[in-house]
Amino acid sequence: MASGGELTPTGYLNHHLTNLGMCEAEDGGLIVGDCTNGGFWTLNLDTLFVSVALGVLFCFFMWRMAKRASADVPNGFMLNLAEVLVDFVDQQANDIYHGNSKLVRPLALTIFLWVILWNFMDIIPVDLLPWVAHNVFHLEYTKVVPSTDLSATFGLSISVFLLIIFFNLKSKGFGGTIKEVFSAPFGPALFPANVVLRIVEEVAKPISLALRLFGNFYAAEMIFLLIALLPWGAQWFLSVPWAIFHIIVIPLQAYIFMVLTLVYINMAEDSH
């Protein structure tokens, strides 16, 4: 529902799609608010706060379920849900990842559940949390879906990219990695082509991960905002079917991100 009757439709969309940023002002001070033109080094405070809060929630939930877990049949919905999620991710990791690193399965579970929680913020009515932030904390801008912030999706994908490099070096050593870069797939004689293809392949991984997640949920958030501009009765008629469809997309995008992470790490450990 559109908040702030003085806003035009364009102003309403721009307001909801603007992060609460912190950046450096021209006089050397700090700006907290709209940092759209604030330069490269801008912290999106709302994305950071929501991401950390969801991460703490996920860790607390899994810690509590781990304390309650036993060899008996799981009792209670939340414990059953935790075990289903762990078993599901573990099965995916067993099918895709063929190495023996103890980091990979917790990493896959963390990515899967964290991205799901990111995405589920899109189901909350678009005006609810910004209204609370404005009226309780006096914040002018609040963007609460981390998946719609390109810096968040790129931050996660670049972390995966650094892990790919780590697993390459861990599995093959520095010399083996360099040898592979220069000699695969066409042999040492065509090392310039090998290097170019390797650069394109490696750079495409974080870019595709980040843009796929960002594009899906930025578009979904835009549709929710457009629905919120309609009269109140029409909002429910359109938003409920779209939300139901979106609930299917939410775990699917998290699953794709997790599976591609497992695939890339397994490829990093494999030798050509």
DRENMAR-384448 format. One record per residue: residue in three letters; residue number from 1; z, x, y of N, C-alpha, C in turn. Coordinates in steps of 0.1 Angstrom, whole numbers, plus 5000, padded with zeros to 4 digits. Each point is the difference from the previous one (the first is absolute). Layout:
residues N
('ALA'; NUM; (Z; X; Y); (Z; X; Y); (Z; X; Y));
...
END
This chain:
residues 272
('MET'; 1; (5000; 5008; 4988); (5000; 4992; 5012); (5000; 5009; 5012));
('ALA'; 2; (4992; 4997; 5010); (4998; 5008; 5011); (5012; 5000; 5009));
('SER'; 3; (5005; 5012; 5002); (5012; 5001; 5009); (4995; 5005; 5013));
('GLY'; 4; (5007; 4995; 5011); (4996; 5004; 5013); (4988; 4992; 5005));
('GLY'; 5; (5002; 4988; 5005); (4989; 4991; 5003); (4991; 5006; 5011));
('GLU'; 6; (5005; 5010; 5008); (4992; 5006; 5010); (4989; 5009; 4995));
('LEU'; 7; (5001; 5004; 4987); (4990; 5009; 4995); (4987; 4993; 4996));
('THR'; 8; (4989; 5006; 5004); (4987; 4995; 4995); (4999; 5003; 4985));
('PRO'; 9; (4990; 4994; 4993); (4998; 5004; 4986); (4998; 5015; 4998));
('THR'; 10; (4992; 5006; 5009); (4997; 5014; 4999); (5013; 5008; 5002));
('GLY'; 11; (5008; 4996; 5010); (5012; 5007; 5003); (5010; 4998; 4989));
('TYR'; 12; (5001; 4989; 4994); (5009; 4997; 4988); (4996; 5010; 4989));
('LEU'; 13; (4987; 5001; 4997); (4996; 5009; 4989); (5003; 5014; 5003));
('ASN'; 14; (4997; 5004; 5012); (5003; 5014; 5004); (5015; 5003; 5000));
('HIS'; 15; (5008; 4990; 5004); (5014; 5003; 5000); (5006; 5001; 4986));
('HIS'; 16; (4995; 4992; 4991); (5005; 5001; 4986); (4995; 5012; 4992));
('LEU'; 17; (4989; 5006; 5005); (4994; 5011; 4993); (5003; 5013; 5007));
('THR'; 18; (5009; 5000; 5009); (5005; 5012; 5007); (5013; 5005; 4995));
('ASN'; 19; (5001; 5012; 4996); (5012; 5006; 4995); (5010; 5003; 5011));
('LEU'; 20; (5013; 4999; 4996); (5011; 5005; 5009); (5000; 5015; 4999));
('GLY'; 21; (4994; 5007; 5009); (4998; 5015; 4999); (5009; 5007; 5009));
('MET'; 22; (5002; 5013; 4997); (5007; 5010; 5009); (4990; 5012; 5002));
('CYS'; 23; (4997; 5002; 5013); (4991; 5011; 5003); (5004; 5006; 5013));
('GLU'; 24; (4993; 5011; 5003); (5003; 5007; 5012); (4993; 4995; 5012));
('ALA'; 25; (5007; 4997; 5011); (4993; 4995; 5012); (4994; 5012; 5008));
('GLU'; 26; (4992; 4997; 5010); (4993; 5010; 5008); (5010; 5009; 5007));
('ASP'; 27; (5011; 4994; 5004); (5010; 5008; 5007); (5010; 5008; 4991));
('GLY'; 28; (4997; 5000; 4987); (5008; 5007; 4991); (5011; 4992; 4993));
('GLY'; 29; (5003; 4988; 5005); (5010; 4991; 4994); (4995; 4994; 4987));
('LEU'; 30; (5008; 4990; 4995); (4996; 4993; 4988); (4997; 4986; 5003));
('ILE'; 31; (4989; 4994; 4994); (4997; 4986; 5001); (5004; 4994; 4987));
('VAL'; 32; (5007; 4989; 5000); (5003; 4992; 4989); (4994; 4986; 5002));
('GLY'; 33; (4989; 4997; 4993); (4993; 4988; 5002); (4986; 5001; 4995));
('ASP'; 34; (4990; 4996; 5008); (4986; 5001; 4997); (4995; 5014; 5002));
('CYS'; 35; (4998; 5007; 4989); (4995; 5014; 5001); (4986; 5001; 4995));
('THR'; 36; (4992; 4990; 5002); (4986; 5000; 4995); (4992; 5011; 5006));
('ASN'; 37; (5003; 5004; 5013); (4993; 5011; 5006); (5010; 5012; 5002));
('GLY'; 38; (5009; 5001; 4991); (5011; 5010; 5002); (4997; 5013; 4994));
('GLY'; 39; (4988; 5002; 4995); (4997; 5013; 4994); (5002; 5000; 4985));
('PHE'; 40; (4997; 5012; 4994); (5001; 5001; 4985); (5014; 5000; 4995));
('TRP'; 41; (5010; 5006; 5007); (5013; 5001; 4994); (5008; 4988; 5005));
('THR'; 42; (4998; 4989; 4993); (5007; 4988; 5003); (5007; 4995; 4988));
('LEU'; 43; (5013; 4997; 5001); (5008; 4994; 4989); (4999; 4985; 5001));
('ASN'; 44; (4996; 4994; 4989); (5000; 4985; 5000); (5014; 4996; 4994));
('LEU'; 45; (5009; 4997; 5009); (5014; 4998; 4996); (5002; 4988; 4991));
('ASP'; 46; (4992; 4989; 5002); (5002; 4989; 4992); (4995; 5003; 4985));
('THR'; 47; (4989; 5007; 4999); (4995; 5004; 4986); (5010; 5009; 4993));
('LEU'; 48; (5006; 5009; 5008); (5010; 5009; 4994); (5012; 4993; 4995));
('PHE'; 49; (5005; 4991; 5009); (5012; 4992; 4997); (4998; 4991; 4988));
('VAL'; 50; (4989; 4993; 5000); (4998; 4990; 4989); (4998; 5008; 4987));
('SER'; 51; (4992; 5011; 5000); (4998; 5008; 4988); (5012; 5006; 4994));
('VAL'; 52; (5009; 5005; 5009); (5012; 5006; 4995); (5010; 4989; 4995));
('ALA'; 53; (5000; 4989; 5007); (5009; 4989; 4995); (4995; 4995; 4986));
('LEU'; 54; (4987; 4998; 4999); (4995; 4996; 4987); (5002; 5010; 4989));
('GLY'; 55; (4999; 5013; 5003); (5003; 5011; 4991); (5014; 5000; 4995));
('VAL'; 56; (5009; 4998; 5010); (5015; 4999; 4997); (5002; 4988; 4991));
('LEU'; 57; (4994; 4989; 5003); (5002; 4988; 4992); (4995; 5002; 4986));
('PHE'; 58; (4988; 5006; 4998); (4995; 5003; 4987); (5009; 5009; 4992));
('CYS'; 59; (5005; 5011; 5007); (5009; 5010; 4993); (5013; 4993; 4996));
('PHE'; 60; (5005; 4992; 5009); (5013; 4993; 4997); (4998; 4990; 4988));
('PHE'; 61; (4989; 4993; 5000); (4998; 4990; 4989); (4999; 5008; 4987));
('MET'; 62; (4992; 5010; 4999); (4998; 5007; 4988); (5013; 5007; 4995));
('TRP'; 63; (5007; 5005; 5010); (5013; 5007; 4997); (5010; 4989; 4993));
('ARG'; 64; (5000; 4988; 5006); (5009; 4990; 4995); (4996; 4996; 4986));
('MET'; 65; (4987; 4998; 4998); (4995; 4996; 4987); (5002; 5011; 4989));
('ALA'; 66; (4999; 5013; 5005); (5002; 5011; 4990); (5015; 5000; 4996));
('LYS'; 67; (5009; 4997; 5009); (5014; 4999; 4997); (5003; 4989; 4990));
('ARG'; 68; (4992; 4989; 5001); (5003; 4989; 4991); (4992; 5001; 4987));
('ALA'; 69; (4991; 5009; 4999); (4991; 5001; 4988); (5008; 5004; 4988));
('SER'; 70; (4996; 4995; 4988); (5007; 5004; 4988); (4990; 4999; 4988));
('ALA'; 71; (5004; 5004; 4989); (4991; 4999; 4988); (4999; 4985; 4995));
('ASP'; 72; (5008; 4991; 5005); (4999; 4986; 4996); (4989; 4993; 5007));
('VAL'; 73; (4997; 4988; 4996); (4990; 4992; 5007); (5004; 4998; 5014));
('PRO'; 74; (4991; 5003; 5010); (5003; 4998; 5014); (5004; 4986; 5003));
('ASN'; 75; (5011; 4999; 5008); (5005; 4987; 5004); (4999; 4998; 5015));
('GLY'; 76; (4993; 4989; 5004); (4999; 4997; 5014); (4985; 5003; 5004));
('PHE'; 77; (4996; 4992; 5010); (4986; 5001; 5005); (4997; 5013; 5006));
('MET'; 78; (5009; 5005; 5009); (4997; 5013; 5007); (5000; 5012; 4990));
('LEU'; 79; (5008; 5000; 4991); (5000; 5011; 4990); (4987; 4999; 4991));
('ASN'; 80; (4997; 4988; 4996); (4987; 4999; 4993); (4988; 5004; 5008));
('LEU'; 81; (5000; 4996; 5013); (4989; 5004; 5009); (4999; 5015; 5001));
('ALA'; 82; (5012; 5007; 5002); (5000; 5014; 5001); (4994; 5007; 4988));
('GLU'; 83; (5004; 4995; 4988); (4995; 5006; 4988); (4986; 4997; 4997));
('VAL'; 84; (4995; 4988; 5004); (4986; 4997; 4999); (4992; 5010; 5009));
('LEU'; 85; (5004; 5002; 5012); (4993; 5009; 5010); (5000; 5014; 4994));
('VAL'; 86; (5011; 5005; 4996); (5001; 5014; 4995); (4991; 5001; 4987));
('ASP'; 87; (5001; 4991; 4991); (4991; 5000; 4988); (4985; 5000; 5004));
('PHE'; 88; (4997; 4991; 5009); (4986; 4999; 5004); (4995; 5013; 5006));
('VAL'; 89; (5007; 5006; 5009); (4996; 5012; 5006); (5000; 5012; 4990));
('ASP'; 90; (5010; 5000; 4991); (5000; 5011; 4990); (4988; 4999; 4991));
('GLN'; 91; (4996; 4987; 4996); (4988; 4999; 4992); (4988; 5005; 5007));
('GLN'; 92; (4998; 4996; 5013); (4989; 5005; 5007); (4999; 5015; 5001));
('ALA'; 93; (5012; 5006; 5002); (5001; 5015; 5001); (4996; 5006; 4986));
('ASN'; 94; (5005; 4994; 4989); (4997; 5005; 4987); (4985; 5000; 4997));
('ASP'; 95; (4994; 4989; 5005); (4985; 4998; 4997); (4992; 5010; 5008));
('ILE'; 96; (5004; 5003; 5012); (4991; 5007; 5010); (5004; 5015; 5001));
('TYR'; 97; (5013; 5003; 5000); (5004; 5013; 5003); (5004; 5007; 4987));
('HIS'; 98; (4994; 5012; 4997); (5001; 5006; 4987); (5009; 5013; 5001));
('GLY'; 99; (5006; 5002; 5012); (5008; 5012; 5001); (5014; 4998; 4996));
('ASN'; 100; (5009; 5009; 5003); (5014; 4999; 4996); (5010; 5001; 5012));
('SER'; 101; (4995; 4998; 5012); (5008; 5001; 5012); (5010; 4988; 5001));
('LYS'; 102; (5012; 5002; 5002); (5010; 4990; 5001); (5000; 4993; 5014));
('LEU'; 103; (4992; 5005; 5009); (4999; 4995; 5014); (4990; 4988; 5000));
('VAL'; 104; (4990; 4999; 4991); (4989; 4991; 5002); (5005; 4985; 4998));
('ARG'; 105; (5007; 4997; 4990); (5004; 4986; 4998); (5009; 4995; 5011));
('PRO'; 106; (5011; 5007; 5004); (5007; 4995; 5012); (4992; 4999; 5012));
('LEU'; 107; (4990; 5009; 5002); (4991; 4999; 5011); (4992; 4988; 5000));
('ALA'; 108; (4994; 4997; 4988); (4992; 4988; 4998); (5008; 4987; 5003));
('LEU'; 109; (5012; 4999; 4995); (5009; 4989; 5002); (5003; 4998; 5015));
('THR'; 110; (5003; 5011; 5007); (5003; 5000; 5014); (4989; 4995; 5008));
('ILE'; 111; (4988; 5005; 4997); (4988; 4996; 5008); (4997; 4985; 4997));
('PHE'; 112; (5000; 4996; 4988); (4997; 4986; 4996); (5009; 4990; 5007));
('LEU'; 113; (5013; 5003; 4999); (5010; 4990; 5006); (5001; 5001; 5015));
('TRP'; 114; (4998; 5012; 5006); (5001; 5002; 5014); (4988; 4993; 5007));
('VAL'; 115; (4988; 5002; 4994); (4988; 4994; 5006); (5001; 4985; 4998));
('ILE'; 116; (5005; 4995; 4989); (5002; 4985; 4999); (5009; 4995; 5011));
('LEU'; 117; (5011; 5006; 5002); (5009; 4996; 5011); (4994; 5001; 5013));
('TRP'; 118; (4992; 5010; 5003); (4993; 5001; 5013); (4991; 4988; 5001));
('ASN'; 119; (4992; 4997; 4989); (4991; 4989; 5001); (5006; 4986; 5001));
('PHE'; 120; (5012; 4998; 4994); (5006; 4987; 5000); (5005; 4997; 5014));
('MET'; 121; (5002; 5010; 5009); (5003; 4996; 5014); (4990; 4992; 5006));
('ASP'; 122; (4988; 5000; 4995); (4989; 4992; 5005); (5002; 4985; 4998));
('ILE'; 123; (5009; 4996; 4990); (5002; 4986; 4997); (5010; 4994; 5010));
('ILE'; 124; (5008; 5008; 5006); (5010; 4994; 5010); (4992; 4994; 5012));
('PRO'; 125; (5004; 4989; 5005); (4993; 4994; 5011); (4998; 5010; 5011));
('VAL'; 126; (4988; 5000; 5006); (4997; 5011; 5009); (5008; 5001; 5013));
('ASP'; 127; (5006; 4989; 5004); (5008; 5000; 5012); (5015; 5001; 4998));
('LEU'; 128; (5004; 5000; 4987); (5014; 4999; 4998); (5008; 5013; 5004));
('LEU'; 129; (4996; 5011; 4993); (5007; 5013; 5003); (4997; 5005; 5014));
('PRO'; 130; (4988; 4999; 5006); (4998; 5003; 5014); (5009; 4992; 5009));
('TRP'; 131; (5002; 4987; 4997); (5008; 4992; 5008); (5015; 5005; 5000));
('VAL'; 132; (5005; 5003; 4988); (5013; 5006; 4998); (5001; 5013; 5008));
('ALA'; 133; (4991; 5009; 4998); (5000; 5013; 5007); (5000; 4998; 5015));
('HIS'; 134; (4992; 4990; 5005); (5000; 4998; 5014); (5012; 4994; 5006));
('ASN'; 135; (5006; 4990; 4993); (5011; 4993; 5006); (5014; 5006; 4996));
('VAL'; 136; (5000; 5008; 4990); (5013; 5006; 4996); (5001; 5014; 5005));
('PHE'; 137; (4989; 5008; 4997); (5000; 5014; 5003); (4992; 5004; 5013));
('HIS'; 138; (4994; 4989; 5006); (4992; 5002; 5013); (4989; 5010; 4998));
('LEU'; 139; (4993; 4999; 4989); (4988; 5009; 4997); (4988; 4992; 5004));
('GLU'; 140; (4991; 5006; 5007); (4988; 4993; 5005); (4990; 4999; 4988));
('TYR'; 141; (4999; 5010; 4992); (4990; 5001; 4990); (5007; 5002; 4986));
('THR'; 142; (4995; 4993; 4990); (5005; 5002; 4987); (4989; 4997; 4990));
('LYS'; 143; (4996; 5010; 4993); (4990; 4998; 4989); (5006; 5003; 4987));
('VAL'; 144; (5002; 4990; 4991); (5009; 5001; 4989); (4993; 5003; 4987));
('VAL'; 145; (4987; 5001; 4999); (4993; 5002; 4988); (4995; 5015; 4999));
('PRO'; 146; (5007; 5009; 4994); (4996; 5014; 5000); (4986; 5002; 4995));
('SER'; 147; (4995; 4991; 4991); (4986; 5002; 4994); (4990; 4998; 5011));
('THR'; 148; (5003; 4994; 5011); (4990; 4998; 5011); (5001; 5011; 5010));
('ASP'; 149; (5008; 5010; 4997); (5000; 5012; 5009); (4994; 5011; 4993));
('LEU'; 150; (4989; 5005; 5006); (4992; 5011; 4994); (5008; 5012; 4998));
('SER'; 151; (5010; 5003; 5009); (5008; 5012; 4998); (5008; 4999; 4988));
('ALA'; 152; (5005; 4988; 4996); (5008; 4999; 4988); (4992; 5002; 4988));
('THR'; 153; (4988; 4993; 4999); (4992; 5002; 4988); (4995; 5014; 4998));
('PHE'; 154; (4996; 5006; 5011); (4996; 5014; 5000); (5012; 5009; 4996));
('GLY'; 155; (5012; 4997; 5005); (5011; 5009; 4997); (5003; 4999; 4985));
('LEU'; 156; (4999; 4989; 4994); (5002; 4999; 4985); (4988; 5007; 4993));
('SER'; 157; (4988; 4998; 5004); (4989; 5006; 4993); (4999; 5015; 5001));
('ILE'; 158; (5004; 5005; 5012); (5001; 5014; 5002); (5011; 5006; 4991));
('SER'; 159; (5011; 4993; 4998); (5010; 5005; 4991); (4995; 5001; 4986));
('VAL'; 160; (4992; 4990; 4996); (4994; 5001; 4987); (4990; 5012; 4999));
('PHE'; 161; (4993; 5002; 5011); (4990; 5011; 5001); (5007; 5014; 4998));
('LEU'; 162; (5012; 5001; 5007); (5008; 5013; 4998); (5005; 5001; 4986));
('LEU'; 163; (5003; 4989; 4994); (5005; 5001; 4986); (4988; 5004; 4991));
('ILE'; 164; (4988; 4996; 5003); (4988; 5004; 4992); (4998; 5015; 5001));
('ILE'; 165; (5002; 5005; 5012); (4999; 5015; 5002); (5011; 5007; 4992));
('PHE'; 166; (5012; 4994; 5000); (5011; 5006; 4993); (4998; 5001; 4985));
('PHE'; 167; (4995; 4989; 4995); (4998; 4999; 4985); (4988; 5009; 4996));
('ASN'; 168; (4990; 5002; 5009); (4989; 5009; 4997); (5006; 5014; 4999));
('LEU'; 169; (5008; 5004; 5010); (5006; 5014; 4999); (5009; 5001; 4989));
('LYS'; 170; (5008; 4990; 4997); (5010; 5001; 4989); (4994; 5001; 4987));
('SER'; 171; (4989; 4993; 4998); (4993; 5000; 4987); (4991; 5013; 4998));
('LYS'; 172; (4993; 5004; 5010); (4990; 5010; 4999); (5003; 5013; 5007));
('GLY'; 173; (5010; 5000; 5008); (5003; 5012; 5008); (4991; 5001; 5012));
('PHE'; 174; (5003; 5009; 5009); (4992; 5002; 5012); (4986; 5005; 4996));
('GLY'; 175; (5000; 5010; 4991); (4987; 5006; 4996); (4991; 4990; 4993));
('GLY'; 176; (5006; 4992; 4991); (4993; 4991; 4992); (4994; 4988; 5009));
('THR'; 177; (5008; 4996; 5010); (4996; 4990; 5009); (4988; 5004; 5008));
('ILE'; 178; (5001; 5013; 5005); (4989; 5005; 5008); (4987; 5002; 4991));
('LYS'; 179; (5002; 5005; 4988); (4989; 5001; 4991); (4993; 4987; 4997));
('GLU'; 180; (5008; 4989; 4998); (4994; 4987; 4998); (4993; 4995; 5012));
('VAL'; 181; (5005; 5002; 5012); (4993; 4996; 5012); (4987; 5006; 5002));
('PHE'; 182; (4999; 5013; 4996); (4987; 5007; 5002); (4990; 4999; 4988));
('SER'; 183; (5005; 4996; 4989); (4991; 5000; 4988); (4997; 4987; 4994));
('ALA'; 184; (5008; 4990; 5003); (4997; 4986; 4995); (4994; 4991; 5010));
('PRO'; 185; (4990; 4992; 4996); (4995; 4998; 4987); (4987; 5007; 4996));
('PHE'; 186; (4994; 5008; 5010); (4987; 5005; 4997); (5000; 5015; 4996));
('GLY'; 187; (5012; 5006; 4999); (5000; 5014; 4996); (5001; 5009; 5012));
('PRO'; 188; (5005; 5013; 4999); (5002; 5009; 5011); (4988; 5002; 5008));
('ALA'; 189; (4988; 5000; 4995); (4988; 5003; 5007); (4997; 4991; 5012));
('LEU'; 190; (5005; 4987; 4998); (4998; 4990; 5011); (5013; 4997; 5007));
('PHE'; 191; (5008; 5010; 5002); (5013; 4998; 5006); (5000; 4993; 5014));
('PRO'; 192; (4990; 5002; 5008); (5001; 4992; 5013); (4999; 4985; 4998));
('ALA'; 193; (4992; 4996; 4990); (4999; 4985; 4997); (5013; 4996; 4994));
('ASN'; 194; (5006; 5008; 4991); (5013; 4997; 4994); (5011; 4998; 5010));
('VAL'; 195; (5000; 5009; 5010); (5011; 4999; 5010); (4998; 4987; 5009));
('VAL'; 196; (4988; 4997; 5004); (4997; 4989; 5008); (5004; 4987; 4993));
('LEU'; 197; (4995; 4999; 4987); (5004; 4988; 4992); (5015; 4999; 4998));
('ARG'; 198; (5007; 5011; 4998); (5014; 4999; 4998); (5007; 4995; 5013));
('ILE'; 199; (4996; 5005; 5011); (5006; 4996; 5013); (4997; 4985; 5002));
('VAL'; 200; (4988; 4995; 4998); (4997; 4986; 5002); (5009; 4992; 4990));
('GLU'; 201; (5001; 5004; 4988); (5007; 4993; 4989); (5015; 4999; 5004));
('GLU'; 202; (5006; 5011; 5005); (5014; 5000; 5002); (5003; 4992; 5013));
('VAL'; 203; (4992; 5002; 5010); (5002; 4993; 5013); (4999; 4985; 4998));
('ALA'; 204; (4990; 4996; 4991); (4998; 4985; 4998); (5012; 4993; 4994));
('LYS'; 205; (5008; 5007; 4993); (5011; 4994; 4993); (5010; 4994; 5009));
('PRO'; 206; (5006; 5008; 5009); (5010; 4993; 5009); (4994; 4990; 5010));
('ILE'; 207; (4987; 5003; 5004); (4994; 4991; 5009); (4997; 4986; 4994));
('SER'; 208; (4995; 5000; 4987); (4998; 4988; 4993); (5013; 4992; 4997));
('LEU'; 209; (5010; 5007; 4996); (5013; 4994; 4997); (5005; 4993; 5013));
('ALA'; 210; (5000; 5007; 5011); (5006; 4995; 5013); (4992; 4988; 5005));
('LEU'; 211; (4987; 5002; 5001); (4991; 4990; 5006); (5000; 4987; 4991));
('ARG'; 212; (5000; 5001; 4987); (5000; 4988; 4992); (5012; 4992; 5002));
('LEU'; 213; (5012; 5006; 5000); (5012; 4993; 5002); (5001; 4994; 5014));
('PHE'; 214; (4996; 5008; 5010); (5001; 4996; 5014); (4990; 4988; 5003));
('GLY'; 215; (4988; 5002; 4995); (4989; 4990; 5003); (5004; 4986; 4994));
('ASN'; 216; (5005; 5000; 4988); (5003; 4987; 4994); (5011; 4993; 5007));
('PHE'; 217; (5010; 5007; 5004); (5012; 4993; 5006); (4998; 4998; 5015));
('TYR'; 218; (4993; 5008; 5007); (4997; 4998; 5014); (4992; 4987; 5001));
('ALA'; 219; (4990; 4999; 4991); (4992; 4987; 5000); (5008; 4988; 4997));
('ALA'; 220; (5009; 5001; 4990); (5009; 4989; 4996); (5009; 4996; 5012));
('GLU'; 221; (5006; 5010; 5007); (5008; 4997; 5011); (4993; 4994; 5011));
('MET'; 222; (4988; 5004; 5003); (4991; 4994; 5010); (4998; 4985; 4997));
('ILE'; 223; (4997; 4997; 4987); (4998; 4986; 4997); (5013; 4992; 5002));
('PHE'; 224; (5011; 5005; 4996); (5013; 4993; 5003); (5002; 4998; 5015));
('LEU'; 225; (4997; 5009; 5008); (5001; 4999; 5014); (4991; 4989; 5006));
('LEU'; 226; (4987; 5000; 4995); (4991; 4990; 5004); (5004; 4986; 4996));
('ILE'; 227; (5006; 4999; 4988); (5005; 4987; 4996); (5012; 4996; 5009));
('ALA'; 228; (5008; 5010; 5004); (5012; 4997; 5009); (4996; 4994; 5013));
('LEU'; 229; (4987; 5003; 5004); (4995; 4995; 5013); (4996; 4985; 5000));
('LEU'; 230; (4999; 4995; 4988); (4996; 4986; 4998); (5011; 4990; 5003));
('PRO'; 231; (4997; 4987; 5001); (5011; 4991; 5002); (5009; 5000; 4987));
('TRP'; 232; (5013; 4996; 5002); (5010; 5001; 4990); (4996; 4994; 4987));
('GLY'; 233; (4995; 4988; 5000); (4996; 4994; 4987); (4989; 5007; 4993));
('ALA'; 234; (4990; 5005; 5007); (4990; 5008; 4993); (5004; 5013; 4995));
('GLN'; 235; (5011; 5006; 5006); (5005; 5012; 4995); (5005; 4999; 4985));
('TRP'; 236; (5007; 4990; 4997); (5005; 4998; 4986); (4989; 4998; 4991));
('PHE'; 237; (4990; 4992; 5004); (4989; 4997; 4992); (4992; 5012; 4995));
('LEU'; 238; (4999; 5010; 5009); (4992; 5012; 4998); (5009; 5012; 4995));
('SER'; 239; (5012; 5001; 5005); (5008; 5012; 4997); (5005; 5000; 4986));
('VAL'; 240; (5003; 4988; 4994); (5006; 5000; 4987); (4990; 5004; 4989));
('PRO'; 241; (4987; 4995; 5000); (4990; 5005; 4991); (4998; 5015; 5002));
('TRP'; 242; (4999; 5005; 5012); (4997; 5014; 5003); (5012; 5008; 4995));
('ALA'; 243; (5012; 4996; 5002); (5012; 5007; 4995); (5000; 5001; 4985));
('ILE'; 244; (4997; 4989; 4993); (4999; 5001; 4986); (4990; 5010; 4995));
('PHE'; 245; (4988; 4999; 5006); (4990; 5010; 4996); (5005; 5014; 5003));
('HIS'; 246; (5007; 5002; 5012); (5004; 5013; 5004); (5011; 5006; 4990));
('ILE'; 247; (5008; 4991; 4995); (5010; 5004; 4990); (4994; 5007; 4988));
('ILE'; 248; (4988; 4996; 4996); (4992; 5006; 4989); (4996; 5014; 5005));
('VAL'; 249; (4995; 5001; 5012); (4995; 5013; 5005); (5010; 5010; 5002));
('ILE'; 250; (5013; 4996; 5003); (5010; 5010; 5003); (5003; 5009; 4989));
('PRO'; 251; (5003; 4995; 4988); (5003; 5010; 4989); (4987; 5007; 4995));
('LEU'; 252; (4989; 4994; 5002); (4987; 5006; 4996); (4997; 5013; 5008));
('GLN'; 253; (5002; 4999; 5013); (4998; 5012; 5008); (5010; 5011; 4997));
('ALA'; 254; (5013; 4996; 4997); (5010; 5010; 4997); (4996; 5006; 4986));
('TYR'; 255; (4995; 4992; 4991); (4996; 5005; 4987); (4989; 5010; 5001));
('ILE'; 256; (4990; 4997; 5008); (4988; 5009; 5002); (5005; 5013; 5006));
('PHE'; 257; (5009; 4999; 5010); (5005; 5013; 5006); (5007; 5008; 4990));
('MET'; 258; (5008; 4994; 4992); (5008; 5007; 4989); (4991; 5006; 4990));
('VAL'; 259; (4990; 4992; 4995); (4991; 5005; 4989); (4992; 5011; 5005));
('LEU'; 260; (4994; 4999; 5012); (4992; 5011; 5005); (5009; 5013; 5002));
('THR'; 261; (5012; 4998; 5004); (5009; 5012; 5001); (5002; 5007; 4987));
('LEU'; 262; (5002; 4992; 4989); (5001; 5005; 4987); (4988; 5007; 4995));
('VAL'; 263; (4988; 4994; 5003); (4987; 5006; 4996); (4998; 5013; 5007));
('TYR'; 264; (5003; 5000; 5013); (4997; 5013; 5008); (5010; 5011; 4995));
('ILE'; 265; (5012; 4997; 4997); (5009; 5010; 4996); (4996; 5005; 4986));
('ASN'; 266; (4996; 4991; 4991); (4996; 5004; 4987); (4987; 5009; 5001));
('MET'; 267; (4991; 4996; 5009); (4988; 5009; 5002); (5004; 5013; 5005));
('ALA'; 268; (5010; 5001; 5009); (5005; 5013; 5005); (5005; 5009; 4989));
('GLU'; 269; (5006; 4994; 4990); (5006; 5009; 4989); (4989; 5003; 4990));
('ASP'; 270; (4989; 4992; 4999); (4990; 5003; 4990); (4992; 5012; 5004));
('SER'; 271; (4995; 5007; 4991); (4990; 5012; 5002); (4986; 4995; 4998));
('HIS'; 272; (4991; 5005; 5009); (4986; 4997; 4998); (4994; 5009; 4989));
END
